[in-house]
């Protein structure tokens, strides 16, 4: 594996341009990701997380637990997600689905999950966490995910700009990345949550629920939206357990489709796999919840 510690920041980020990324070995891709995490963590005064990879089901880029960031192995090796589905005869099939701008989305994931690592190391990680399977919009607008998505995209957009200026070359996949992060914005998730819970102050209500639960406070006289979110927190375990059971049934085909799944106990970054992209337009593909912000809302998302 190559040593990247002596690379400048622009040289390091240049490794994620699609042409260069596709020429790197799997080991060097992991090494480049580790160097990005090392610098990001140290610049924030915390110890870096260790980068590892694992097989994952569906549109998960990666996740963070403790001092470890786990990336989707297929994303780094082949630029794809692995999806299992039932065909018209009821047989379980496995397919690879191309990821849009896989190199830049990998960099985004390092900064996203690295932000979770910083949150945890600095004591800013709450015990209460809304999972995407329970409510994708609430998942997207909760404070720690709001920050992680904003920082992941902001750092990646800065890297894309710096690399283009440094090389004088416009990476074709950078446009794909920028378009991709516009698919689902923080504001869209916020609007959806406002409508679902009939609460124009839903972000504050969600923050109140998280803080109260973390401090052992339970309000009998909370608003309808407060009580609904509190109920969701009490019951999301059963929602995610059912989801895991269904995934396990799909994945237990043979040894080659044995996936490591910690995403329901971790801070994860998910992809959008729906009809919004021709890459994913397939009747057999199930749709994990989406969670991305647009370039124009990144600063607004994080209050910058």
Order of alpha helices (4+ residues) and beta strands (2+ residues): alpha-alpha-alpha-beta-beta-beta-alpha-beta-beta-alpha-alpha-alpha-alpha-alpha-alpha-alpha-beta-alpha
